Amino acid sequence: MFDIAIIGAGVSGCAVARELSRFKAKICVLERDEDLCCGTSKANSGIVHAGYDARPGTLMAKLNVEGNFLMEELSAQLDFPFKRCGSLVTCHSKEEIPKLHELKNRGEKNGVKNLEIIENRDELFRMEPNLAESTVAALFAPSGGIVCPFGLTLALGENAADNGVEFIFNAAVTDIQKEDGFFRIFTADKTVEAKVVVNAAGVHGDVIHNMVCDKKIHITPRRGEYLLLDKDVGNFVSHTIFSLPGPYGKGVLVTPTVHGNLLVGPTAEDIDDKEDISTTQWGLDKIRELSNLSVSQLPLRRAITSFAGLRATEARHDFIIEEAEKGFVDVVGIQSPGLTSAPAIGRFVAKIVAEILSPEENPSFNKFRKGFANFHSLSYEKKKALIAENPLYGKIVCRCESITEGEIVDAISRNPGAKSLDGIKRRVRGGMGRCQGGFCSPKIMEILSRELKIPVEKVTKCGGSSQIVFGHKGGRQ
């Protein structure tokens, strides 16, 4: 019997797990996929929003601003990359300037500090020389930032595991039965019992909720497509550049990433299929069309990959975080700015669960976690010392990103560790560069096979039936 079962190992589920591990409690996380960060959390803009967009008084507004404030300290504790680069919301006619003032007023009501409307074009173009020529003014939010979605989610999950949380993968929930004082949770090959259930299942949050609650909800997946550009154009802008928000969100943005690339997107398209993360010709054309409204001569020919993610939208357009039934806590409808809000979501949910269970504090809770070596960024002296300690750091496997065998082995040996090519990519960026794994994938597969002690035919791209090798030509081994 677990005290708490969390369903979903995305950024919200991992943030909740980390905060709850501050208590003396037996906690598990059930994840339908083979790893952390396999759903909504793996494919988004990586933006730490300032907090001027959400409606004042909403939970979304409150947790956005709190999460933004907490991110810097959290990045220091958990050793993941975060940069407060600031953001600009641009407009292109004087008639639109009042809308910037509306955003500024909304942000100030939400508690966002130091918002400024810049109407001096010379100043704007000094800040961002590549803005569209039609730009007349912008709302500047210095507290806006960028973060690695993988880095944040994995750091939270690893720290939760280090503090005793058990992660159970390949465990899609098929049914939940409410018993006297606990819940019985069914998966394909396992049954888990828990006193409290936290539903952090992303776009599947409505499915989990509706298994337990009489009052039904509906989550609509909103697909957003992106283009990722090469690092040689990563400094094309230095702030996150937004257009004025529309009915489906903040529109197509252009932003640097913490790893030095340039990211453009997303589109916004409501769909029915909760698994459809395909990119489309329509979506990529839309990115090209809309991104050039805010930034001129964007070097889209330097794109190295495209991808799509799903946002969990609900009709109220607010986060739904509450005890929906006795002992059953919803953390659903977590769309943008969910990534920003995650640290605050973790704290908010931990308070709800603590009121239910009244657990004791965990005196051995460790709030720190050491990130990966990031060999490429080290000084010559530190590289030399690391290689002397472990010669695997002297073997470059991924040439595009300069990722070493030592980093890949570290990614596999973590708790929870990488078990697939995508697991390696999310942790240490092996295969994330210009060639997108074209050269390094075979070697990474060999390392996974060796370290996991499985045949290379069992190595997958992303778990399940995504094997890459199906046999040996001519029967050779």
RODO-2510 file (C-alpha; in nm, 4 decimals, decimal comma):
residues 477
     n   res          X          Y          Z
     1     m     0,0000     0,0000     0,0000
     2     f     0,1363     0,3382    -0,1030
     3     d     0,0420     0,6545     0,0788
     4     i     0,0403     0,8498    -0,2501
     5     a     0,0258     0,7416    -0,6141
     6     i     0,0959     1,0097    -0,8749
     7     i    -0,0235     0,9353    -1,2275
     8     g     0,2021     1,0953    -1,4877
     9     a     0,5781     1,1623    -1,4947
    10     g     0,5744     1,4901    -1,6828
    11     v     0,6904     1,8165    -1,5333
    12     s     0,3825     1,8548    -1,3100
    13     g     0,3940     1,4972    -1,1824
    14     c     0,7677     1,5184    -1,1154
    15     a     0,7322     1,8554    -0,9409
    16     v     0,4590     1,7109    -0,7196
    17     a     0,6683     1,3999    -0,6500
    18     r     0,9680     1,6098    -0,5502
    19     e     0,7669     1,8287    -0,3124
    20     l     0,5870     1,5325    -0,1560
    21     s     0,9192     1,3564    -0,0957
    22     r     0,9764     1,6211     0,1725
    23     f     0,7358     1,4104     0,3825
    24     k     0,7650     1,0678     0,5403
    25     a     0,5413     0,8863     0,2963
    26     k     0,5522     0,5900     0,0610
    27     i     0,5104     0,7444    -0,2844
    28     c     0,5032     0,6066    -0,6378
    29     v     0,4689     0,7626    -0,9819
    30     l     0,2876     0,5623    -1,2493
    31     e     0,3914     0,6538    -1,6039
    32     r     0,2368     0,5081    -1,9185
    33     d     0,5589     0,5475    -2,1207
    34     e     0,9116     0,4176    -2,0706
    35     d     1,0681     0,7257    -1,9151
    36     l     1,0184     1,0655    -1,7609
    37     c     0,9168     1,3541    -1,9847
    38     c     0,7624     1,1527    -2,2688
    39     g     0,4389     1,3500    -2,3162
    40     t     0,3445     1,7170    -2,3159
    41     s     0,6542     1,8148    -2,1193
    42     k     0,8978     1,6958    -2,3863
    43     a     0,7729     1,9212    -2,6682
    44     n     0,7101     2,2833    -2,5789
    45     s     0,8704     2,6254    -2,6095
    46     g     1,0921     2,6029    -2,3008
    47     i     0,9768     2,9515    -2,1999
    48     v     0,9661     3,0773    -1,8417
    49     h     0,6767     3,3207    -1,8802
    50     a     0,6751     3,6446    -1,6838
    51     g     0,3030     3,6182    -1,6017
    52     y     0,1286     3,9034    -1,7839
    53     d    -0,0926     3,6871    -2,0047
    54     a    -0,3158     3,4939    -1,7626
    55     r    -0,6353     3,6522    -1,6324
    56     p    -0,5915     3,8144    -1,2891
    57     g    -0,7418     3,6082    -1,0105
    58     t    -0,6951     3,2749    -1,1855
    59     l    -0,4869     2,9927    -1,0452
    60     m    -0,2910     3,0053    -1,3701
    61     a    -0,1892     3,3677    -1,3036
    62     k    -0,0950     3,3004    -0,9413
    63     l     0,1162     2,9916    -1,0082
    64     n     0,2794     3,1416    -1,3201
    65     v     0,4241     3,4322    -1,1211
    66     e     0,5223     3,2097    -0,8274
    67     g     0,6848     2,9525    -1,0555
    68     n     0,8801     3,2217    -1,2381
    69     f     1,0093     3,3519    -0,9047
    70     l     1,1082     3,0039    -0,7836
    71     m     1,2867     2,8946    -1,1027
    72     e     1,6224     3,0578    -1,0334
    73     e     1,6659     2,9036    -0,6896
    74     l     1,5422     2,5673    -0,8161
    75     s     1,7914     2,5681    -1,1043
    76     a     2,0721     2,6252    -0,8536
    77     q     1,9519     2,3428    -0,6274
    78     l     1,8899     2,0902    -0,9051
    79     d     2,1641     2,1982    -1,1477
    80     f     1,9670     2,2463    -1,4702
    81     p     2,0146     2,5302    -1,7243
    82     f     1,7984     2,8396    -1,6860
    83     k     1,8495     3,1903    -1,8221
    84     r     1,6513     3,5054    -1,7489
    85     c     1,6826     3,6576    -2,0958
    86     g     1,3672     3,8739    -2,0880
    87     s     1,0817     3,8817    -2,3376
    88     l     0,9266     4,1308    -2,5797
    89     v     0,5649     4,1379    -2,6980
    90     t     0,5710     4,3364    -3,0206
    91     c     0,3000     4,5308    -3,2010
    92     h     0,3025     4,6749    -3,5506
    93     s     0,0622     4,9679    -3,5518
    94     k    -0,0113     5,2538    -3,3154
    95     e    -0,3680     5,1275    -3,2907
    96     e    -0,2348     4,8123    -3,1181
    97     i    -0,0405     4,9958    -2,8476
    98     p    -0,3425     5,0071    -2,6091
    99     k    -0,3374     4,6267    -2,6148
   100     l     0,0193     4,6378    -2,4825
   101     h    -0,1020     4,8608    -2,1993
   102     e    -0,3774     4,6079    -2,1254
   103     l    -0,1151     4,3328    -2,0993
   104     k     0,1029     4,5509    -1,8772
   105     n    -0,1883     4,6314    -1,6459
   106     r    -0,2847     4,2652    -1,6309
   107     g     0,0725     4,1658    -1,5492
   108     e     0,0975     4,4239    -1,2729
   109     k    -0,2272     4,2946    -1,1209
   110     n    -0,0739     3,9474    -1,1303
   111     g     0,2352     4,0713    -0,9468
   112     v     0,4836     4,0882    -1,2363
   113     k     0,7605     4,3378    -1,1627
   114     n     0,9395     4,5908    -1,3861
   115     l     0,7154     4,5683    -1,6920
   116     e     0,7874     4,8442    -1,9429
   117     i     0,6316     4,9578    -2,2699
   118     i     0,8959     5,0725    -2,5173
   119     e     0,7731     5,3008    -2,7956
   120     n     1,1149     5,4310    -2,8973
   121     r     1,2033     5,2364    -3,2128
   122     d     1,5728     5,3167    -3,1834
   123     e     1,5786     5,1612    -2,8372
   124     l     1,3847     4,8570    -2,9550
   125     f     1,6169     4,7924    -3,2467
   126     r     1,9215     4,8347    -3,0246
   127     m     1,7775     4,5575    -2,8083
   128     e     1,6801     4,3404    -3,1045
   129     p     1,8256     4,4465    -3,4431
   130     n     1,6326     4,1762    -3,6317
   131     l     1,2811     4,2817    -3,5329
   132     a     1,0385     4,3250    -3,8204
   133     e     1,0682     4,6716    -3,9737
   134     s     0,6989     4,7305    -3,9015
   135     t     0,7537     4,7075    -3,5227
   136     v     0,6363     5,0259    -3,3502
   137     a     0,6345     4,9284    -2,9811
   138     a     0,6804     4,6378    -2,7435
   139     l     0,6072     4,5286    -2,3889
   140     f     0,9367     4,4379    -2,2214
   141     a     0,9328     4,1832    -1,9370
   142     p     1,2843     4,1450    -1,7922
   143     s     1,1736     3,8547    -1,5706
   144     g     1,0944     3,6332    -1,8708
   145     g     1,3356     3,3472    -1,9254
   146     i     1,4207     3,0212    -2,0962
   147     v     1,4752     2,6727    -1,9570
   148     c     1,5340     2,3242    -2,0933
   149     p     1,2025     2,1351    -2,0564
   150     f     1,3887     1,8037    -2,0373
   151     g     1,6421     1,9392    -1,7915
   152     l     1,3772     2,0707    -1,5535
   153     t     1,1596     1,7586    -1,5639
   154     l     1,4478     1,5152    -1,5303
   155     a     1,6026     1,7129    -1,2443
   156     l     1,2757     1,7103    -1,0513
   157     g     1,2251     1,3393    -1,1170
   158     e     1,5795     1,2398    -1,0256
   159     n     1,5654     1,4387    -0,7031
   160     a     1,2307     1,2791    -0,6148
   161     a     1,3794     0,9330    -0,6782
   162     d     1,6865     1,0169    -0,4681
   163     n     1,4450     1,1029    -0,1872
   164     g     1,2671     0,7689    -0,2049
   165     v     0,9926     0,8084    -0,4664
   166     e     0,9400     0,4907    -0,6729
   167     f     0,8854     0,5352    -1,0486
   168     i     0,6884     0,2629    -1,2267
   169     f     0,7151     0,2859    -1,6067
   170     n     0,5162     0,1253    -1,8891
   171     a     0,2196     0,1403    -1,6513
   172     a    -0,0746     0,2953    -1,8342
   173     v    -0,3708     0,3155    -1,5965
   174     t    -0,6689     0,1165    -1,7258
   175     d    -0,9075     0,1589    -1,4311
   176     i    -0,9318     0,2997    -1,0785
   177     q    -1,1644     0,1606    -0,8117
   178     k    -1,2434     0,3543    -0,4982
   179     e    -1,2386     0,1328    -0,1908
   180     d    -1,2957     0,2117     0,1763
   181     g    -1,0136     0,4539     0,2556
   182     f    -0,7940     0,3845    -0,0476
   183     f    -0,7853     0,3491    -0,4266
   184     r    -0,7034     0,0393    -0,6299
   185     i    -0,5273     0,1404    -0,9535
   186     f    -0,5111    -0,1111    -1,2382
   187     t    -0,2507    -0,1207    -1,5155
   188     a    -0,1987    -0,3850    -1,7842
   189     d     0,0201    -0,6040    -1,5611
   190     k     0,0160    -0,4477    -1,2164
   191     t    -0,2277    -0,3348    -0,9477
   192     v    -0,1296    -0,0544    -0,7124
   193     e    -0,3104     0,0518    -0,3957
   194     a    -0,2795     0,4031    -0,2545
   195     k    -0,4516     0,6192     0,0054
   196     v    -0,4266     0,9298    -0,2129
   197     v    -0,4144     0,9599    -0,5924
   198     v    -0,2739     1,2642    -0,7742
   199     n    -0,3887     1,2872    -1,1355
   200     a    -0,1158     1,4592    -1,3378
   201     a    -0,1787     1,2711    -1,6612
   202     g    -0,1553     1,5618    -1,9093
   203     v    -0,3817     1,5264    -2,2123
   204     h    -0,5111     1,2016    -2,0580
   205     g    -0,6066     1,3790    -1,7340
   206     d    -0,9750     1,3745    -1,8251
   207     v    -0,9667     0,9982    -1,8834
   208     i    -0,8188     0,9402    -1,5357
   209     h    -1,0548     1,1941    -1,3721
   210     n    -1,3612     1,0367    -1,5314
   211     m    -1,2699     0,6937    -1,3914
   212     v    -1,3274     0,8287    -1,0400
   213     c    -1,5469     1,1397    -1,0484
   214     d    -1,9164     1,1767    -1,1265
   215     k    -1,8665     1,5298    -1,2602
   216     k    -1,6937     1,4680    -1,5917
   217     i    -1,4378     1,6902    -1,7641
   218     h    -1,3003     1,7020    -2,1178
   219     i    -0,9427     1,7796    -2,2219
   220     t    -0,8880     1,8899    -2,5804
   221     p    -0,5374     1,8278    -2,7171
   222     r    -0,4021     2,1428    -2,8825
   223     r    -0,1207     2,0591    -3,1201
   224     g     0,1658     2,3027    -3,1580
   225     e     0,4312     2,2598    -3,4271
   226     y     0,7854     2,3971    -3,4095
   227     l     1,1014     2,4454    -3,6112
   228     l     1,4385     2,4123    -3,4379
   229     l     1,7226     2,6035    -3,6042
   230     d     2,0953     2,5358    -3,5969
   231     k     2,3264     2,6839    -3,3361
   232     d     2,5016     2,8988    -3,5963
   233     v     2,1893     3,1207    -3,5942
   234     g     2,1180     3,0809    -3,2227
   235     n     2,1991     3,4457    -3,1518
   236     f     1,9608     3,5837    -3,4158
   237     v     1,7554     3,7167    -3,1238
   238     s     1,8601     3,7534    -2,7606
   239     h     1,5131     3,7841    -2,6044
   240     t     1,1986     3,5767    -2,6474
   241     i     0,9932     3,7582    -2,9114
   242     f     0,6133     3,7249    -2,8939
   243     s     0,3361     3,8733    -3,1010
   244     l     0,0239     4,0061    -2,9328
   245     p    -0,1802     3,7121    -2,7935
   246     g    -0,4808     3,5800    -2,9823
   247     p    -0,7665     3,3420    -2,8956
   248     y    -0,5367     3,0372    -2,9069
   249     g    -0,2500     3,1804    -2,7035
   250     k     0,0602     3,3866    -2,7518
   251     g     0,1059     3,3074    -3,1190
   252     v     0,4246     3,2045    -3,2959
   253     l     0,7328     3,3069    -3,0987
   254     v     1,1004     3,3293    -3,1825
   255     t     1,3396     3,2525    -2,8981
   256     p     1,6925     3,1465    -2,8191
   257     t     1,7242     2,8214    -2,6265
   258     v     1,9457     2,7525    -2,3271
   259     h     2,1522     2,5207    -2,5487
   260     g     2,2248     2,7855    -2,8129
   261     n     1,9702     2,6999    -3,0839
   262     l     1,6888     2,9168    -3,2175
   263     l     1,3304     2,7928    -3,1728
   264     v     1,0305     2,9089    -3,3766
   265     g     0,6665     2,8188    -3,3068
   266     p     0,4185     2,6950    -3,2041
   267     t     0,1085     2,6758    -3,4143
   268     a    -0,2205     2,6077    -3,2333
   269     e    -0,4630     2,3502    -3,3665
   270     d    -0,7274     2,1700    -3,1614
   271     i    -0,7427     1,8006    -3,2522
   272     d    -0,9184     1,4884    -3,1269
   273     d    -0,6311     1,2410    -3,1193
   274     k    -0,4393     1,2500    -2,7888
   275     e    -0,1439     1,0733    -2,9536
   276     d    -0,1052     1,2811    -3,2718
   277     i     0,2265     1,4639    -3,2547
   278     s     0,2857     1,4642    -3,6292
   279     t     0,4062     1,7739    -3,8091
   280     t     0,2144     1,8950    -4,1121
   281     q     0,2805     2,1004    -4,4217
   282     w     0,0079     2,3387    -4,3061
   283     g     0,1724     2,3838    -3,9683
   284     l     0,5234     2,4440    -4,0980
   285     d     0,3910     2,6894    -4,3586
   286     k     0,2034     2,8698    -4,0803
   287     i     0,5238     2,9004    -3,8778
   288     r     0,7031     3,0548    -4,1753
   289     e     0,4181     3,2974    -4,2384
   290     l     0,3609     3,4138    -3,8803
   291     s     0,7188     3,4250    -3,7540
   292     n     0,8143     3,6814    -4,0170
   293     l     0,5530     3,9189    -3,8758
   294     s     0,7666     3,9762    -3,5664
   295     v     1,1217     3,9090    -3,6917
   296     s     1,2586     3,9985    -4,0330
   297     q     1,4552     3,7640    -4,2610
   298     l     1,4399     3,4773    -4,0151
   299     p     1,6948     3,2142    -4,1350
   300     l     1,4478     2,9268    -4,1565
   301     r     1,6715     2,7450    -4,4042
   302     r     1,8902     2,6681    -4,1034
   303     a     1,6204     2,4421    -3,9561
   304     i     1,7630     2,1091    -3,8383
   305     t     1,4371     1,9475    -3,7292
   306     s     1,0662     2,0021    -3,6779
   307     f     0,8497     1,8589    -3,4033
   308     a     0,5058     1,8917    -3,2466
   309     g     0,3680     1,8764    -2,8945
   310     l     0,0238     1,8683    -2,7356
   311     r    -0,1188     2,1070    -2,4773
   312     a    -0,3949     1,9942    -2,2414
   313     t    -0,6672     2,2574    -2,2850
   314     e    -0,9894     2,2660    -2,0853
   315     a    -1,2907     2,4937    -2,1422
   316     r    -1,2305     2,7047    -1,8287
   317     h    -0,8824     2,8022    -1,9530
   318     d    -0,7405     2,7719    -1,6052
   319     f    -0,5441     2,5118    -1,4162
   320     i    -0,7678     2,2637    -1,2343
   321     i    -0,5868     2,1719    -0,9128
   322     e    -0,8209     2,0495    -0,6415
   323     e    -0,9390     1,7524    -0,4408
   324     a    -1,2090     1,6440    -0,6853
   325     e    -1,3160     1,3468    -0,4723
   326     k    -1,2048     1,2508    -0,1228
   327     g    -0,8408     1,1496    -0,1590
   328     f    -0,8344     1,2094    -0,5365
   329     v    -0,6471     1,5256    -0,6409
   330     d    -0,6669     1,6634    -0,9938
   331     v    -0,3719     1,8423    -1,1534
   332     v    -0,5242     1,8844    -1,4983
   333     g    -0,5701     2,1432    -1,7707
   334     i    -0,2030     2,2303    -1,7239
   335     q    -0,1367     2,4083    -2,0503
   336     s     0,0979     2,7042    -2,1028
   337     p     0,2371     2,8417    -1,8711
   338     g     0,2496     2,4971    -1,7095
   339     l     0,6264     2,4565    -1,7459
   340     t     0,6870     2,7907    -1,5749
   341     s     0,4337     2,7111    -1,3057
   342     a     0,5636     2,3624    -1,2264
   343     p     0,7670     2,4526    -0,9150
   344     a     0,4658     2,6354    -0,7707
   345     i     0,2283     2,3569    -0,8787
   346     g     0,4404     2,1105    -0,6822
   347     r     0,4133     2,3201    -0,3667
   348     f     0,0404     2,3856    -0,4152
   349     v    -0,0426     2,0156    -0,4542
   350     a     0,1835     1,9159    -0,1636
   351     k    -0,0224     2,1420     0,0650
   352     i    -0,3466     1,9795    -0,0508
   353     v    -0,2097     1,6284     0,0070
   354     a    -0,0614     1,7259     0,3446
   355     e    -0,4069     1,8387     0,4585
   356     i    -0,5450     1,4979     0,3609
   357     l    -0,2741     1,2756     0,5144
   358     s    -0,1062     1,4981     0,7772
   359     p     0,2335     1,3352     0,7114
   360     e     0,5475     1,4003     0,9124
   361     e     0,8359     1,5895     0,7526
   362     n     1,1181     1,3820     0,6084
   363     p     1,4324     1,4869     0,8026
   364     s     1,6598     1,3221     0,5456
   365     f     1,5131     1,5117     0,2479
   366     n     1,7937     1,6275     0,0181
   367     k     1,6987     1,9305    -0,1946
   368     f     2,0113     1,9110    -0,4111
   369     r     2,0882     1,7161    -0,7269
   370     k     2,4023     1,7160    -0,9409
   371     g     2,3461     1,7586    -1,3134
   372     f     2,5423     1,6047    -1,5988
   373     a     2,9058     1,6957    -1,6601
   374     n     2,8386     1,8915    -1,9837
   375     f     3,1919     1,8067    -2,0931
   376     h     3,1953     2,0436    -2,3909
   377     s     3,1549     2,3527    -2,1686
   378     l     3,4310     2,2623    -1,9214
   379     s     3,7692     2,4316    -1,9106
   380     y     4,0689     2,2437    -2,0485
   381     e     4,1941     2,1726    -1,6972
   382     k     3,8585     2,0310    -1,5838
   383     k     3,8299     1,8186    -1,8984
   384     k     4,1771     1,6776    -1,8382
   385     a     4,0971     1,5979    -1,4750
   386     l     3,7670     1,4316    -1,5657
   387     i     3,9322     1,2139    -1,8314
   388     a     4,1988     1,1118    -1,5828
   389     e     3,9238     1,0080    -1,3419
   390     n     3,7156     0,8329    -1,6098
   391     p     3,8683     0,7749    -1,9556
   392     l     3,5206     0,7408    -2,1112
   393     y     3,5000     1,1214    -2,1001
   394     g     3,7838     1,1270    -2,3526
   395     k     3,5719     0,9492    -2,6181
   396     i     3,3473     1,1774    -2,8242
   397     v     3,0369     0,9907    -2,9468
   398     c     2,8069     1,2709    -3,0684
   399     r     3,0225     1,5063    -3,2761
   400     c     2,7544     1,7710    -3,3343
   401     e     2,7055     1,8315    -2,9625
   402     s     3,0466     1,7026    -2,8444
   403     i     2,8860     1,4444    -2,6152
   404     t     3,1189     1,1889    -2,4621
   405     e     3,0741     0,8235    -2,3792
   406     g     3,1144     0,9173    -2,0134
   407     e     2,8083     1,1426    -2,0272
   408     i     2,6037     0,8734    -2,2018
   409     v     2,6966     0,6100    -1,9445
   410     d     2,6088     0,8571    -1,6681
   411     a     2,2666     0,9122    -1,8310
   412     i     2,2007     0,5377    -1,8297
   413     s     2,3162     0,4821    -1,4717
   414     r     2,1013     0,7596    -1,3181
   415     n     1,7844     0,6877    -1,1212
   416     p     1,5635     0,6919    -1,3231
   417     g     1,8103     0,6301    -1,6072
   418     a     1,7894     0,6393    -1,9854
   419     k     1,6720     0,3193    -2,1527
   420     s     1,6385     0,4390    -2,5143
   421     l     1,7882     0,6718    -2,7745
   422     d     1,5360     0,9413    -2,6831
   423     g     1,6215     0,8945    -2,3166
   424     i     1,9864     0,9689    -2,3975
   425     k     1,8883     1,2639    -2,6164
   426     r     1,6761     1,4235    -2,3450
   427     r     1,9409     1,3833    -2,0756
   428     v     2,2699     1,4705    -2,2457
   429     r     2,1723     1,5815    -2,6008
   430     g     2,3378     1,2910    -2,7787
   431     g     2,1688     1,2966    -3,1213
   432     m     2,0192     1,6421    -3,0689
   433     g     2,2549     1,8308    -3,2997
   434     r     2,2791     1,9209    -3,6654
   435     c     2,2741     1,5629    -3,7991
   436     q     1,9941     1,4583    -3,5589
   437     g     2,1658     1,1339    -3,4652
   438     g     2,2624     1,0336    -3,8184
   439     f     2,6201     0,9538    -3,7170
   440     c     2,6087     0,8803    -3,3443
   441     s     2,2958     0,6647    -3,3100
   442     p     2,4676     0,3299    -3,3860
   443     k     2,7358     0,3933    -3,1247
   444     i     2,4787     0,5111    -2,8665
   445     m     2,2823     0,1918    -2,9357
   446     e     2,5945    -0,0142    -2,8685
   447     i     2,6474     0,1655    -2,5381
   448     l     2,2831     0,1165    -2,4365
   449     s     2,3090    -0,2531    -2,5260
   450     r     2,6277    -0,2931    -2,3235
   451     e     2,5196    -0,0963    -2,0158
   452     l     2,1640    -0,2346    -1,9989
   453     k     2,2892    -0,5865    -2,0816
   454     i     2,0362    -0,6364    -2,3588
   455     p     2,0770    -0,7391    -2,7252
   456     v     2,1039    -0,4461    -2,9640
   457     e     1,7757    -0,5653    -3,1191
   458     k     1,6075    -0,4733    -2,7902
   459     v     1,7342    -0,1129    -2,7974
   460     t     1,4532     0,1239    -2,8917
   461     k     1,4090     0,4818    -3,0010
   462     c     1,1473     0,5579    -2,7357
   463     g     1,0379     0,2328    -2,5731
   464     g     0,7535     0,0034    -2,6698
   465     s     0,7773    -0,1347    -3,0231
   466     s     1,0172     0,1323    -3,1535
   467     q     1,3072    -0,1090    -3,2127
   468     i     1,5595     0,0033    -3,4707
   469     v     1,7467    -0,3210    -3,5453
   470     f     1,5344    -0,6238    -3,6377
   471     g     1,8067    -0,8740    -3,7250
   472     h     2,1464    -0,9244    -3,8837
   473     k     2,1913    -0,9472    -4,2608
   474     g     2,3053    -1,2906    -4,3683
   475     g     2,2739    -1,4186    -4,0137
   476     r     2,5991    -1,2529    -3,9039
   477     q     2,6264    -1,1416    -3,5418
***
